[in-house]
Amino acid sequence: MSGGTFQSGSVWMKAGFVLITVGLVVWLDAGSVGLVTTNSSLATAYEAFLIIGVCSYFLAVMLNFLYLFVEGTGSSVVLIVGLVFAFIAGFSAIIVLGIGRTIQHSDRMAYSAVCAIVSAIFSILQVRSMPS
């Protein structure tokens, strides 16, 4: 893949880029998910996974952007690292939902997790379709 324009990307990468970007926006919107418990260790874990998730999302979006739009970064290494960060972001959202036991905004956090995991699956499909 030569990179450079959105039109030159494969269907998997276009869909994956859109999903990971939408997932990040939804994550930022659902960042107001509240913690129901007063246990300090759960609160610390909750905040840690929120931070891990948002950092992983930013890195996944950046790496997908580099793979699609920047000439010369169309290697499988960039793609594999991006899909690892997308999986981390998705699983962080699932853990935040489990720890937080939220009522409000839990659907948004779940949607964000689905976007990240499906984007990572699309990246795997792109890696498999690359010539060896």
Salt bridges, closest charged atoms under 4 A:
ASP29 OD2 - ARG108 NH1 3.04
